[in-house]
Amino acid sequence: MSLLALLSLVPSATAAEGCYPDEPVVFSCETAGGKWVSVCAGPAAPSSIWVKYRFGPLGKPEFTYPTDTAVGFTPFRLATTPIVSGESTTFSFTVDGATFEVFQSVGSGEVANAAGVNVTKGGTLLRTVACTGPVTADWASIAQQMMPGSTLIGSVGTTPDPLGNKSQKEICEDDALLLLQHPYAKLSTGGFSEVCCTANTLGSDDPRCNLDWPVNDVPFCSHFDQLRNKMFAFYGYPFQKAQWADQFGKETWYVKRDDFQASWMPAVATANIAILKGIVEKKEVCIVE
């Protein structure tokens, strides 16, 4: 399906801030050329049952996703992260392999009033559309339905997407996430630098870019156990072993899924998990504590 096929019919009502009269504004700002980036909720937020993303002139959106309100919140991911001088919020979805990420940083200094939308594909930034005017934001109106631990993200029928709301830099900062994306053999033979040591990721000056991956010396076997189980945790694996249940249960991003299915995980992740398990079992390249 092409992006053009997702363009919506324009409602007859006059839009304000990119949302129509019966749609509470979750996020909205004007960008260059008089176009608006908007996230609109269904009527009566926070009890609304759907949310939409729109981009384009007021009343005449060029792109609306999704066009069907029946899908509710399922296509989207919402994440709020503390930063040194404030808070960063991202709202993202993926269509046709391209990830759209609405971002807003609230704080002081360089992050103050930073907002807009990034479009990436395959880890490459294709476009950034920055807000040029005042930002209206009410993420709290949908947070209950969308944040980890809610009935939406943790419910039966939704498939976790741990990479969906992450930039390539964030993925490179977490080896377990990186192993959901790239083969272990590639990363351990120079591929880490190729993927993560660019100007748009960690940068060539990052200390990890001058060391072997995943560790510079012979690691403890527990390191590989940790990586393997964290990969499962990103998909909500319901751990029975107290060690992992306790550890990941304390993480805000972990959402236990009693309906966990191994098929949710990409093939590269499944292959990497088998490699990590083999390393621990053979104890040939790791040290037993």
C-alpha beads as a LAMMPS data file, in Angstrom:
LAMMPS data file: protein, C-alpha beads

289 atoms
288 bonds

1 atom types
1 bond types

-500.0 500.0 xlo xhi
-500.0 500.0 ylo yhi
-500.0 500.0 zlo zhi

Masses

1 110.0

Atoms # bond

1 1 1 0.000 0.000 0.000
2 1 1 1.444 3.385 -0.974
3 1 1 1.422 6.431 1.255
4 1 1 -0.855 8.142 -1.248
5 1 1 -3.430 5.409 -0.723
6 1 1 -3.653 6.474 2.917
7 1 1 -4.660 10.052 2.189
8 1 1 -7.966 10.811 3.841
9 1 1 -11.156 12.357 2.587
10 1 1 -11.344 15.923 3.883
11 1 1 -14.183 16.422 6.413
12 1 1 -16.534 19.347 5.778
13 1 1 -16.051 20.803 9.283
14 1 1 -13.484 23.556 9.728
15 1 1 -10.293 22.338 11.374
16 1 1 -8.568 24.167 14.188
17 1 1 -4.936 23.245 14.924
18 1 1 -5.373 20.321 12.521
19 1 1 -8.165 18.699 14.563
20 1 1 -11.917 18.966 13.970
21 1 1 -14.450 20.401 16.453
22 1 1 -15.263 17.088 18.140
23 1 1 -11.609 15.996 18.359
24 1 1 -9.546 17.039 21.416
25 1 1 -6.052 18.209 20.441
26 1 1 -3.307 15.917 21.743
27 1 1 -0.493 17.674 19.865
28 1 1 -0.440 20.394 17.244
29 1 1 1.924 22.933 15.755
30 1 1 2.382 24.876 12.553
31 1 1 5.377 24.100 10.339
32 1 1 6.951 25.805 7.328
33 1 1 4.614 26.554 4.457
34 1 1 1.547 26.882 6.635
35 1 1 1.226 23.136 7.170
36 1 1 0.321 21.575 10.510
37 1 1 1.459 18.457 12.358
38 1 1 -1.436 17.249 14.495
39 1 1 -2.344 14.345 16.736
40 1 1 -6.094 14.293 17.389
41 1 1 -8.104 12.101 19.748
42 1 1 -11.600 10.726 19.451
43 1 1 -14.415 12.596 21.205
44 1 1 -14.438 12.887 24.994
45 1 1 -10.753 12.251 25.742
46 1 1 -9.374 10.708 27.912
47 1 1 -12.031 8.036 27.342
48 1 1 -11.654 8.258 23.574
49 1 1 -11.196 5.049 21.641
50 1 1 -9.021 6.258 18.801
51 1 1 -6.329 8.721 17.801
52 1 1 -5.218 10.096 14.422
53 1 1 -2.138 11.754 12.959
54 1 1 -2.577 14.464 10.319
55 1 1 -0.208 16.589 8.267
56 1 1 -1.060 19.428 5.899
57 1 1 -2.934 22.728 5.672
58 1 1 -5.803 23.300 8.108
59 1 1 -8.952 21.570 6.872
60 1 1 -7.101 19.959 3.957
61 1 1 -4.738 17.311 5.355
62 1 1 -2.320 15.828 2.842
63 1 1 -1.753 12.742 4.971
64 1 1 -3.945 11.154 7.639
65 1 1 -3.131 7.975 9.544
66 1 1 -5.051 5.819 10.109
67 1 1 -8.165 6.579 8.092
68 1 1 -10.139 3.976 10.042
69 1 1 -11.004 4.913 13.639
70 1 1 -11.812 1.270 14.413
71 1 1 -8.118 0.481 14.931
72 1 1 -8.099 2.560 18.120
73 1 1 -4.618 3.216 19.531
74 1 1 -3.023 -0.006 18.281
75 1 1 -0.799 1.431 15.486
76 1 1 0.857 3.966 17.781
77 1 1 3.489 4.069 20.501
78 1 1 3.828 6.783 23.141
79 1 1 6.950 7.211 25.268
80 1 1 7.982 9.844 27.797
81 1 1 11.617 10.017 28.893
82 1 1 13.205 12.236 31.566
83 1 1 16.106 14.334 30.280
84 1 1 18.610 16.464 32.162
85 1 1 16.621 19.673 31.902
86 1 1 13.087 18.406 31.494
87 1 1 11.125 15.738 29.641
88 1 1 10.991 14.293 26.125
89 1 1 7.853 12.759 24.600
90 1 1 7.619 10.777 21.368
91 1 1 4.520 9.544 19.547
92 1 1 5.269 7.189 16.659
93 1 1 3.879 4.795 14.076
94 1 1 5.214 2.857 11.101
95 1 1 3.640 2.603 7.660
96 1 1 5.159 1.174 4.481
97 1 1 8.430 0.659 6.373
98 1 1 8.710 4.362 7.247
99 1 1 8.498 5.442 10.883
100 1 1 6.894 8.783 11.709
101 1 1 7.918 10.119 15.132
102 1 1 6.285 13.209 16.569
103 1 1 8.660 14.582 19.206
104 1 1 8.492 17.246 21.877
105 1 1 11.139 18.219 24.419
106 1 1 10.104 20.469 27.271
107 1 1 12.727 21.990 29.551
108 1 1 15.372 24.657 29.583
109 1 1 18.413 25.440 27.510
110 1 1 18.810 23.782 24.123
111 1 1 15.825 21.438 24.497
112 1 1 13.293 24.172 25.262
113 1 1 10.299 24.059 22.893
114 1 1 11.963 21.571 20.524
115 1 1 9.184 19.819 18.607
116 1 1 8.247 18.439 15.215
117 1 1 8.202 15.126 13.387
118 1 1 11.026 12.883 12.148
119 1 1 10.575 10.395 9.310
120 1 1 13.022 7.480 9.206
121 1 1 13.328 4.294 7.181
122 1 1 15.735 1.463 7.847
123 1 1 17.411 3.512 10.546
124 1 1 18.091 6.410 8.159
125 1 1 16.604 9.830 8.804
126 1 1 14.696 10.865 5.676
127 1 1 13.203 14.138 6.826
128 1 1 12.648 16.360 9.851
129 1 1 9.734 18.786 9.894
130 1 1 10.199 21.245 12.743
131 1 1 7.495 23.246 14.464
132 1 1 7.800 26.927 13.596
133 1 1 5.044 28.245 15.850
134 1 1 3.610 27.635 19.325
135 1 1 3.017 24.030 20.340
136 1 1 -0.238 22.763 21.826
137 1 1 0.225 19.458 23.656
138 1 1 -1.877 17.353 26.010
139 1 1 -0.173 13.949 26.000
140 1 1 -1.752 13.135 29.363
141 1 1 -5.148 12.853 27.664
142 1 1 -4.082 9.605 25.964
143 1 1 -1.254 8.428 28.229
144 1 1 -3.478 6.148 30.292
145 1 1 -4.431 4.179 27.205
146 1 1 -0.986 4.123 25.630
147 1 1 1.811 4.064 28.185
148 1 1 3.383 0.719 29.252
149 1 1 1.224 -1.109 31.760
150 1 1 -2.015 0.208 30.310
151 1 1 -4.800 -2.042 29.073
152 1 1 -3.871 -1.095 25.524
153 1 1 -0.193 -1.953 25.246
154 1 1 -0.459 -4.955 27.548
155 1 1 -3.683 -6.332 26.124
156 1 1 -4.252 -9.485 24.128
157 1 1 -4.244 -8.846 20.410
158 1 1 -1.566 -6.154 20.211
159 1 1 1.938 -7.045 19.064
160 1 1 4.857 -5.355 20.874
161 1 1 7.138 -3.263 18.678
162 1 1 10.213 -2.413 20.773
163 1 1 12.022 -0.803 17.840
164 1 1 9.062 1.202 16.593
165 1 1 9.568 4.302 18.716
166 1 1 13.350 4.203 18.920
167 1 1 15.889 6.235 16.972
168 1 1 18.945 4.406 15.641
169 1 1 21.036 6.179 18.276
170 1 1 18.807 4.792 21.052
171 1 1 19.036 1.316 19.529
172 1 1 22.836 1.551 19.373
173 1 1 22.932 2.470 23.059
174 1 1 21.287 -0.830 24.023
175 1 1 22.927 -4.050 22.789
176 1 1 19.753 -6.060 23.357
177 1 1 17.805 -3.742 21.050
178 1 1 20.632 -3.857 18.532
179 1 1 20.388 -7.656 18.466
180 1 1 16.726 -7.377 17.506
181 1 1 17.899 -5.600 14.376
182 1 1 21.264 -7.013 13.262
183 1 1 22.990 -10.443 13.216
184 1 1 25.399 -11.118 16.072
185 1 1 28.086 -12.225 13.615
186 1 1 27.928 -8.896 11.784
187 1 1 28.091 -6.780 14.930
188 1 1 31.006 -8.742 16.394
189 1 1 33.137 -8.483 13.244
190 1 1 33.187 -4.730 12.701
191 1 1 29.516 -4.219 11.969
192 1 1 28.896 -2.352 15.205
193 1 1 31.050 0.561 14.029
194 1 1 29.408 0.507 10.615
195 1 1 25.914 0.696 12.093
196 1 1 26.467 2.816 15.196
197 1 1 29.517 5.038 14.790
198 1 1 28.131 7.540 12.306
199 1 1 27.336 11.205 12.819
200 1 1 23.623 10.406 13.157
201 1 1 24.126 7.707 15.803
202 1 1 26.832 7.480 18.496
203 1 1 29.497 9.349 16.572
204 1 1 33.030 8.143 15.911
205 1 1 34.312 9.650 19.166
206 1 1 32.140 7.439 21.343
207 1 1 34.407 5.136 23.434
208 1 1 32.525 2.038 22.285
209 1 1 33.504 2.758 18.699
210 1 1 37.139 2.088 19.547
211 1 1 36.541 -1.213 21.361
212 1 1 35.529 -4.722 20.407
213 1 1 31.827 -5.510 20.495
214 1 1 30.032 -6.602 22.688
215 1 1 32.868 -6.210 25.231
216 1 1 36.563 -5.491 24.906
217 1 1 37.787 -8.361 27.117
218 1 1 36.565 -11.911 27.620
219 1 1 33.156 -11.374 29.261
220 1 1 31.382 -13.251 31.989
221 1 1 28.827 -15.735 30.690
222 1 1 26.187 -13.837 32.652
223 1 1 26.594 -10.960 30.187
224 1 1 25.241 -13.114 27.359
225 1 1 22.466 -14.452 29.575
226 1 1 21.489 -10.876 30.348
227 1 1 21.354 -9.905 26.672
228 1 1 19.311 -12.968 25.708
229 1 1 16.691 -12.472 28.411
230 1 1 16.426 -8.747 27.804
231 1 1 15.602 -9.453 24.165
232 1 1 12.715 -11.636 25.349
233 1 1 11.679 -8.962 27.857
234 1 1 11.196 -6.386 25.118
235 1 1 8.389 -8.598 23.787
236 1 1 6.765 -9.089 27.185
237 1 1 7.979 -12.626 27.849
238 1 1 6.310 -13.835 31.114
239 1 1 9.404 -14.907 33.063
240 1 1 9.014 -17.757 35.531
241 1 1 12.551 -17.521 36.900
242 1 1 12.558 -15.085 39.821
243 1 1 15.861 -13.490 38.771
244 1 1 14.463 -12.195 35.483
245 1 1 10.911 -11.599 36.677
246 1 1 12.235 -9.371 39.470
247 1 1 14.807 -7.577 37.349
248 1 1 12.640 -6.732 34.362
249 1 1 9.541 -6.231 36.479
250 1 1 11.196 -3.081 37.843
251 1 1 11.667 -1.613 34.357
252 1 1 9.064 0.923 33.223
253 1 1 9.259 -0.343 29.640
254 1 1 8.562 -3.994 30.517
255 1 1 4.971 -5.133 30.004
256 1 1 4.335 -8.770 30.910
257 1 1 2.413 -10.586 28.198
258 1 1 0.795 -13.842 29.241
259 1 1 -0.140 -14.300 25.576
260 1 1 3.523 -14.037 24.477
261 1 1 4.283 -15.677 21.121
262 1 1 7.775 -16.394 19.848
263 1 1 6.539 -15.501 16.354
264 1 1 6.399 -11.840 17.401
265 1 1 10.186 -11.706 17.373
266 1 1 12.002 -11.050 14.074
267 1 1 13.982 -13.915 12.574
268 1 1 17.304 -12.166 13.202
269 1 1 16.464 -11.918 16.913
270 1 1 15.563 -15.599 17.142
271 1 1 18.865 -16.522 15.483
272 1 1 20.823 -14.240 17.827
273 1 1 19.129 -15.721 20.885
274 1 1 20.261 -19.192 19.797
275 1 1 23.830 -17.914 19.403
276 1 1 23.848 -16.292 22.850
277 1 1 22.479 -19.433 24.445
278 1 1 25.144 -21.532 22.706
279 1 1 27.920 -19.259 23.943
280 1 1 26.805 -19.750 27.545
281 1 1 26.341 -23.501 27.185
282 1 1 29.736 -24.069 25.547
283 1 1 31.583 -21.638 27.829
284 1 1 34.254 -21.230 25.168
285 1 1 34.325 -17.442 24.863
286 1 1 32.984 -16.444 28.252
287 1 1 34.012 -16.834 31.887
288 1 1 31.813 -18.622 34.395
289 1 1 31.436 -16.531 37.544

Bonds

1 1 1 2
2 1 2 3
3 1 3 4
4 1 4 5
5 1 5 6
6 1 6 7
7 1 7 8
8 1 8 9
9 1 9 10
10 1 10 11
11 1 11 12
12 1 12 13
13 1 13 14
14 1 14 15
15 1 15 16
16 1 16 17
17 1 17 18
18 1 18 19
19 1 19 20
20 1 20 21
21 1 21 22
22 1 22 23
23 1 23 24
24 1 24 25
25 1 25 26
26 1 26 27
27 1 27 28
28 1 28 29
29 1 29 30
30 1 30 31
31 1 31 32
32 1 32 33
33 1 33 34
34 1 34 35
35 1 35 36
36 1 36 37
37 1 37 38
38 1 38 39
39 1 39 40
40 1 40 41
41 1 41 42
42 1 42 43
43 1 43 44
44 1 44 45
45 1 45 46
46 1 46 47
47 1 47 48
48 1 48 49
49 1 49 50
50 1 50 51
51 1 51 52
52 1 52 53
53 1 53 54
54 1 54 55
55 1 55 56
56 1 56 57
57 1 57 58
58 1 58 59
59 1 59 60
60 1 60 61
61 1 61 62
62 1 62 63
63 1 63 64
64 1 64 65
65 1 65 66
66 1 66 67
67 1 67 68
68 1 68 69
69 1 69 70
70 1 70 71
71 1 71 72
72 1 72 73
73 1 73 74
74 1 74 75
75 1 75 76
76 1 76 77
77 1 77 78
78 1 78 79
79 1 79 80
80 1 80 81
81 1 81 82
82 1 82 83
83 1 83 84
84 1 84 85
85 1 85 86
86 1 86 87
87 1 87 88
88 1 88 89
89 1 89 90
90 1 90 91
91 1 91 92
92 1 92 93
93 1 93 94
94 1 94 95
95 1 95 96
96 1 96 97
97 1 97 98
98 1 98 99
99 1 99 100
100 1 100 101
101 1 101 102
102 1 102 103
103 1 103 104
104 1 104 105
105 1 105 106
106 1 106 107
107 1 107 108
108 1 108 109
109 1 109 110
110 1 110 111
111 1 111 112
112 1 112 113
113 1 113 114
114 1 114 115
115 1 115 116
116 1 116 117
117 1 117 118
118 1 118 119
119 1 119 120
120 1 120 121
121 1 121 122
122 1 122 123
123 1 123 124
124 1 124 125
125 1 125 126
126 1 126 127
127 1 127 128
128 1 128 129
129 1 129 130
130 1 130 131
131 1 131 132
132 1 132 133
133 1 133 134
134 1 134 135
135 1 135 136
136 1 136 137
137 1 137 138
138 1 138 139
139 1 139 140
140 1 140 141
141 1 141 142
142 1 142 143
143 1 143 144
144 1 144 145
145 1 145 146
146 1 146 147
147 1 147 148
148 1 148 149
149 1 149 150
150 1 150 151
151 1 151 152
152 1 152 153
153 1 153 154
154 1 154 155
155 1 155 156
156 1 156 157
157 1 157 158
158 1 158 159
159 1 159 160
160 1 160 161
161 1 161 162
162 1 162 163
163 1 163 164
164 1 164 165
165 1 165 166
166 1 166 167
167 1 167 168
168 1 168 169
169 1 169 170
170 1 170 171
171 1 171 172
172 1 172 173
173 1 173 174
174 1 174 175
175 1 175 176
176 1 176 177
177 1 177 178
178 1 178 179
179 1 179 180
180 1 180 181
181 1 181 182
182 1 182 183
183 1 183 184
184 1 184 185
185 1 185 186
186 1 186 187
187 1 187 188
188 1 188 189
189 1 189 190
190 1 190 191
191 1 191 192
192 1 192 193
193 1 193 194
194 1 194 195
195 1 195 196
196 1 196 197
197 1 197 198
198 1 198 199
199 1 199 200
200 1 200 201
201 1 201 202
202 1 202 203
203 1 203 204
204 1 204 205
205 1 205 206
206 1 206 207
207 1 207 208
208 1 208 209
209 1 209 210
210 1 210 211
211 1 211 212
212 1 212 213
213 1 213 214
214 1 214 215
215 1 215 216
216 1 216 217
217 1 217 218
218 1 218 219
219 1 219 220
220 1 220 221
221 1 221 222
222 1 222 223
223 1 223 224
224 1 224 225
225 1 225 226
226 1 226 227
227 1 227 228
228 1 228 229
229 1 229 230
230 1 230 231
231 1 231 232
232 1 232 233
233 1 233 234
234 1 234 235
235 1 235 236
236 1 236 237
237 1 237 238
238 1 238 239
239 1 239 240
240 1 240 241
241 1 241 242
242 1 242 243
243 1 243 244
244 1 244 245
245 1 245 246
246 1 246 247
247 1 247 248
248 1 248 249
249 1 249 250
250 1 250 251
251 1 251 252
252 1 252 253
253 1 253 254
254 1 254 255
255 1 255 256
256 1 256 257
257 1 257 258
258 1 258 259
259 1 259 260
260 1 260 261
261 1 261 262
262 1 262 263
263 1 263 264
264 1 264 265
265 1 265 266
266 1 266 267
267 1 267 268
268 1 268 269
269 1 269 270
270 1 270 271
271 1 271 272
272 1 272 273
273 1 273 274
274 1 274 275
275 1 275 276
276 1 276 277
277 1 277 278
278 1 278 279
279 1 279 280
280 1 280 281
281 1 281 282
282 1 282 283
283 1 283 284
284 1 284 285
285 1 285 286
286 1 286 287
287 1 287 288
288 1 288 289
